[in-house]
Amino acid sequence: MTRPTRRTGDEPPIGRRVAELRVSRGMSQQVFADRIGRSKSWVDKVERGVRTLDRFSVIETVAATLGVAPAVLLGGRAQRGSAAGTDTGSAVERVREALARYDVPRIGGDGPPASSPRQPADQIGYAWTAYRNGHHAQVLRMLPDLLADARAAGDASAADLPVRVYRLAAQVLVKLGKADLAWLAADRAMSGAADDPRLAGLAAVSVSQALRALRQGKLAMGAAAAAVHRLDLVRSRAFLPEEPALTGTLLTEAALAAASCGAVAAAAEFTERAAQLAASHGERHHDDHDGIGFGPTTVELTRALTAMRLGDHHLAVAAHRRATGDDAWRLLPAEHRAAHLVDITRAHLDLGDHHAAGRALVTADGIAPAETRLRPAAHAALTAVLRAGPTAADVARLAATVGLTRR
């Protein structure tokens, strides 16, 4: 017997909704059972909550017979998911408008008193924390004001503020599939870094990610590798608080970029260098404003994704399982864990295991819902899971929340 699925809030169980809709349409349990090709006993158990509707294909059949959309049976949340997407689209347009502005906000003069330098720094720190926790919609709402602060920060004492803001904008926009805007923001971050090797290294992380999103793997690899070389030339690294995490992060970005353009030897070399660095220094997951974290677990996740992009899906899943089975996995930011689970679904699907792909997406949604509900990559993966075969009820509910169907 299937255990009834847990629900939250005031939504009635799916079986009760089936019973209410059946009665409102004047169908007896026997007539309804005949129309969906099931027994009267099966219908009775579903309506009493003894048996759960746990396959999306069955939910579709039941919904079609009752003349409603599957989302009605699953809680009617698809409309809210669609509305969230609309709000995100408006927020992205406001970010686009902010990136298109080149004026410097007036400070002093006849206008209101300028904010203290500490306030923008506090806001960008708060925004990075929201990003690491997977609150991407909240970050989008903050970005227009933060971008105005970045334009106003012209003195050397605030040199890192534009880099931090433009990097954050680039990384959020990559997730939302806005690669062109992400590249613009990342390029601005690199320009703001000027001659500072640390800031240039941080900016190069976002540049590499944006170039990969634009399917420019060789350029992405070159940007990350050049930043590593520049850091290697720094004689004293005492002023580089992110070391070795920054170098390690750049090496993993270079490996992912190499894999994206089929550079097998380069991907292996960058991954091995990152692994050696991680073995020497252990896990380093900073909660600072730069959002840099690195260690053996990060390298193993990179190994999984590079293998997946190079077509070795068995190796990808094996590396994924090693990394996610480690205690250090739970110490990674929610955004990182959920993003990886979304990305690894391709390996599960290419191995024909759509159940594992569905579980990965549901787990990701539990960790950081924005990763599954806002990212086009997650929507594509979820659609592929729905089309692959019978779908578990929790996957079906996630699809309804996002506003997707099998078709």
C-alpha positions in Angstrom: 0.0 0.0 0.0 1.3 3.4 -0.9 1.7 5.9 1.9 -0.4 9.0 1.4 1.7 12.0 0.4 2.2 14.7 3.0 0.5 18.0 2.2 0.7 21.4 3.8 -1.7 24.2 4.4 -5.5 24.0 3.9 -5.4 22.1 0.6 -7.7 19.0 0.6 -6.1 15.7 -0.2 -6.0 14.7 -3.9 -8.5 11.8 -3.2 -11.1 14.2 -1.7 -10.8 16.5 -4.7 -11.4 13.5 -7.0 -14.5 12.5 -5.1 -15.9 16.1 -5.1 -15.3 16.5 -8.8 -16.8 13.0 -9.6 -19.9 13.7 -7.6 -20.3 17.2 -9.1 -20.3 15.6 -12.5 -23.0 13.0 -11.5 -20.8 10.0 -11.9 -21.0 7.0 -9.6 -17.8 5.3 -8.5 -18.5 2.4 -10.8 -19.1 4.7 -13.8 -15.9 6.7 -13.1 -13.9 3.5 -12.6 -15.1 2.1 -16.0 -14.1 5.4 -17.7 -10.5 5.4 -16.4 -10.0 1.6 -16.7 -9.8 0.9 -13.0 -11.8 -1.1 -10.4 -14.5 0.5 -8.2 -12.4 -0.7 -5.2 -9.4 1.2 -6.5 -11.5 4.4 -6.9 -12.9 4.0 -3.4 -9.4 3.6 -1.9 -8.1 6.7 -3.7 -11.0 8.8 -2.6 -10.6 7.7 1.1 -6.9 8.4 1.0 -5.9 4.8 1.5 -4.2 4.8 -1.8 -2.3 7.7 -3.4 -2.3 8.8 -7.0 1.5 8.4 -7.4 1.9 8.4 -11.2 1.6 11.5 -13.4 0.2 9.4 -16.3 -2.6 8.2 -14.0 -3.3 11.7 -12.7 -3.6 12.9 -16.3 -6.1 10.2 -17.1 -8.2 11.0 -14.0 -8.0 14.7 -14.7 -9.1 14.2 -18.3 -12.0 12.1 -17.3 -13.1 14.7 -14.8 -12.6 17.5 -17.3 -10.0 19.5 -15.4 -6.3 20.2 -15.7 -3.8 17.9 -13.7 -2.9 21.0 -11.7 -6.4 21.1 -10.2 -5.9 17.7 -8.7 -2.4 18.5 -7.6 -3.3 21.6 -5.6 -4.0 24.3 -8.2 -0.6 25.8 -7.7 0.5 26.1 -11.4 -1.1 29.5 -11.7 1.0 30.8 -8.8 4.1 29.4 -10.4 3.3 31.2 -13.6 2.7 34.4 -11.8 6.1 34.1 -10.2 7.7 33.7 -13.6 6.0 36.9 -14.8 7.3 38.8 -11.7 10.8 37.5 -12.4 10.6 38.7 -16.0 9.7 42.2 -14.8 12.6 42.1 -12.3 15.0 41.1 -15.1 13.9 44.0 -17.2 14.5 46.4 -14.4 18.0 45.0 -14.1 18.5 45.4 -17.8 17.5 49.0 -17.5 19.9 49.5 -14.7 22.8 48.0 -16.7 21.9 50.2 -19.6 22.4 53.4 -17.5 25.8 55.1 -17.6 25.0 58.2 -15.6 26.6 58.6 -12.2 24.1 59.2 -9.4 24.5 62.7 -8.0 26.2 62.8 -4.6 26.0 66.0 -2.5 25.0 69.3 -4.1 21.3 70.2 -3.8 20.2 66.6 -3.5 19.6 64.5 -0.4 22.6 63.6 1.8 24.6 60.8 0.3 24.5 57.4 2.0 27.5 56.5 4.1 30.0 54.1 2.4 29.0 51.4 4.9 25.4 51.2 3.8 26.0 50.0 0.2 28.6 47.5 1.5 26.0 46.2 4.0 23.4 45.8 1.3 25.7 43.9 -1.1 26.8 41.6 1.7 23.1 40.9 2.5 22.4 40.3 -1.2 25.3 37.8 -1.5 23.9 36.0 1.6 20.5 35.9 -0.1 22.1 34.5 -3.2 23.9 31.7 -1.4 20.7 30.7 0.3 18.9 30.5 -3.1 16.7 33.6 -2.7 17.2 34.7 -6.4 14.0 36.7 -6.7 15.0 38.7 -3.6 18.4 39.4 -5.2 16.8 40.5 -8.4 14.7 43.1 -6.5 17.8 44.5 -4.9 20.0 44.6 -7.9 18.8 47.9 -9.6 19.6 49.9 -6.4 22.9 48.0 -6.0 23.9 48.8 -9.6 23.2 52.5 -8.9 25.6 52.2 -5.9 28.1 50.6 -8.2 28.0 53.4 -10.7 28.4 56.0 -7.8 31.5 54.2 -6.3 34.3 55.9 -8.1 37.0 56.2 -5.4 39.7 53.7 -4.7 38.5 53.0 -1.2 35.3 51.5 -2.7 36.9 49.8 -5.7 35.6 46.4 -4.7 32.0 47.4 -4.6 31.4 47.5 -8.3 33.1 44.1 -8.8 31.0 42.5 -6.1 27.7 44.0 -7.5 28.4 43.2 -11.1 29.6 39.7 -10.2 26.4 39.0 -8.3 24.3 40.4 -11.2 26.2 38.2 -13.7 25.7 35.0 -11.6 22.0 35.5 -11.1 21.4 36.3 -14.8 23.3 33.2 -15.9 20.9 31.1 -13.8 17.9 32.8 -15.4 19.2 32.1 -18.9 20.1 35.7 -19.7 23.6 35.0 -20.9 23.9 38.3 -22.9 23.1 40.4 -19.8 25.3 38.2 -17.7 28.2 38.7 -20.0 27.7 42.5 -19.9 27.7 42.5 -16.0 30.7 40.2 -15.8 32.6 42.4 -18.2 31.8 45.4 -16.1 33.1 43.5 -13.0 36.4 42.8 -14.9 36.7 46.4 -15.8 36.2 47.5 -12.2 38.9 45.1 -11.1 41.6 47.2 -12.9 45.1 46.1 -11.8 44.0 44.3 -8.6 44.8 40.5 -9.1 42.4 39.5 -6.4 39.4 41.4 -7.8 40.4 40.3 -11.3 40.3 36.7 -10.2 36.9 37.1 -8.6 35.6 38.8 -11.7 37.1 36.1 -13.9 34.9 33.5 -12.1 31.8 35.3 -13.4 33.3 36.0 -16.8 34.0 32.3 -17.3 30.4 31.4 -16.2 28.9 34.0 -18.5 31.0 32.8 -21.5 30.0 29.2 -20.9 26.4 30.3 -20.9 27.1 31.9 -24.3 28.6 28.5 -25.4 32.0 30.1 -25.7 33.9 27.3 -23.9 37.4 28.1 -25.2 37.1 31.8 -24.2 35.7 30.8 -20.8 38.6 28.4 -20.3 41.1 31.1 -21.3 39.6 33.7 -19.0 39.8 31.4 -15.9 43.3 30.1 -16.8 44.6 33.6 -17.3 43.3 34.7 -13.9 45.0 31.7 -12.3 48.3 32.6 -14.0 48.0 36.1 -12.8 47.5 35.0 -9.2 50.5 32.6 -9.5 52.7 35.6 -10.3 51.8 37.4 -7.1 54.8 37.2 -4.9 53.1 37.6 -1.6 49.5 36.3 -1.1 49.1 37.5 2.4 46.6 40.1 1.1 44.5 37.5 -0.7 42.1 36.3 2.0 40.4 33.9 -0.4 43.6 32.0 -1.2 43.6 29.1 -2.0 39.9 29.0 -2.5 40.0 31.6 -5.2 42.6 29.8 -7.3 40.8 26.5 -6.7 37.5 28.0 -7.8 39.1 29.4 -11.0 40.6 25.9 -11.7 37.2 24.2 -11.4 35.7 26.9 -13.7 38.5 26.3 -16.2 37.8 22.5 -16.0 34.1 23.0 -16.7 34.8 25.3 -19.5 37.2 22.9 -21.1 34.7 20.1 -20.8 32.0 22.3 -22.5 34.2 22.6 -25.6 35.4 19.0 -25.6 38.9 19.7 -24.5 39.4 16.4 -22.6 43.1 16.7 -21.7 42.7 20.3 -20.5 39.6 19.4 -18.4 41.6 16.6 -16.7 44.6 18.8 -16.1 42.6 21.6 -14.5 40.6 19.1 -12.4 43.8 17.4 -11.2 45.4 20.7 -10.2 42.2 21.7 -8.3 42.2 18.3 -6.6 45.8 18.7 -5.5 45.1 22.1 -4.1 42.0 20.9 -2.3 43.9 17.9 -0.8 46.5 20.3 0.6 44.2 22.8 2.1 40.9 21.0 2.9 37.4 22.4 2.8 37.3 26.2 2.7 33.7 27.6 2.5 33.7 31.3 3.2 30.6 33.1 4.4 32.1 36.4 3.2 30.8 38.8 0.6 32.7 37.2 -2.3 30.8 33.9 -2.2 33.9 31.8 -2.8 34.0 28.3 -1.5 36.4 25.4 -2.4 37.5 22.0 -1.2 37.6 18.3 -2.0 33.7 18.1 -2.2 33.6 21.0 -4.7 36.3 19.3 -6.8 34.3 16.0 -6.8 31.2 17.9 -7.9 33.2 19.4 -10.7 34.5 16.0 -11.7 30.9 14.8 -12.0 29.9 17.7 -14.2 32.9 17.6 -16.4 32.4 13.8 -16.9 28.8 14.4 -17.8 29.6 17.1 -20.3 32.2 14.8 -21.9 29.7 12.0 -22.2 30.8 9.7 -19.5 27.6 9.5 -17.6 28.5 6.5 -15.5 31.6 8.3 -14.1 29.5 11.4 -13.6 26.9 9.7 -11.5 29.6 7.8 -9.5 31.4 11.1 -8.7 28.1 12.7 -7.9 27.2 10.0 -5.4 30.6 10.2 -3.7 30.4 13.9 -3.3 26.8 14.1 -2.1 27.4 11.2 0.4 30.0 13.2 2.2 29.2 15.2 5.3 30.9 18.2 3.6 28.1 18.3 1.0 25.7 19.6 3.6 28.0 22.5 4.4 27.9 23.8 0.9 25.6 26.8 0.3 22.0 25.9 -0.6 22.4 27.5 -4.0 25.4 25.4 -4.8 23.8 22.1 -3.8 20.5 22.7 -5.5 22.2 24.0 -8.7 24.3 20.8 -8.9 21.3 18.6 -8.4 19.6 20.4 -11.3 22.6 20.1 -13.5 23.3 16.4 -12.8 19.8 15.4 -14.0 21.2 15.3 -17.6 23.5 12.4 -16.6 20.6 10.5 -15.0 18.4 11.1 -18.1 21.1 10.0 -20.5 21.5 6.8 -18.6 17.7 6.2 -18.9 17.1 6.7 -15.2 14.3 9.3 -15.2 13.3 8.3 -11.6 16.7 9.4 -10.3 16.5 12.6 -12.3 13.1 13.3 -10.8 14.3 12.7 -7.3 17.2 15.0 -7.9 14.9 17.8 -9.0 12.5 17.3 -6.0 15.5 17.3 -3.6 16.8 20.5 -5.2 13.4 22.1 -4.8 13.4 21.3 -1.1 16.9 22.8 -0.7 16.5 26.0 -2.8 13.1 26.3 -4.6 14.3 29.1 -6.9 16.8 26.8 -8.6 13.9 24.6 -9.9 11.2 27.2 -10.3 13.1 30.0 -12.0 15.9 28.4 -13.9 15.1 27.4 -17.6 17.6 24.6 -17.3 15.5 23.1 -14.4 12.3 23.5 -16.5 13.9 21.7 -19.4 15.1 18.9 -17.2 11.6 18.5 -15.5 9.9 18.4 -18.9 12.3 15.7 -20.0 11.5 13.7 -16.8 7.7 14.1 -17.5 8.1 12.8 -21.0 10.4 9.9 -20.1 7.7 7.8 -18.5 5.5 7.2 -15.4 6.2 10.0 -12.9 6.1 10.0 -9.1 3.5 12.2 -7.4 6.1 14.5 -5.9 7.6 15.2 -9.3 4.1 15.8 -10.7 3.3 18.3 -8.0 6.6 20.1 -8.7 5.7 20.2 -12.4 2.3 21.6 -11.6 3.8 24.2 -9.3 6.2 25.3 -12.0 3.4 25.3 -14.6 4.6 22.4 -16.7 2.8 19.4 -18.2 4.0 16.4 -20.1 3.1 18.0 -23.4 
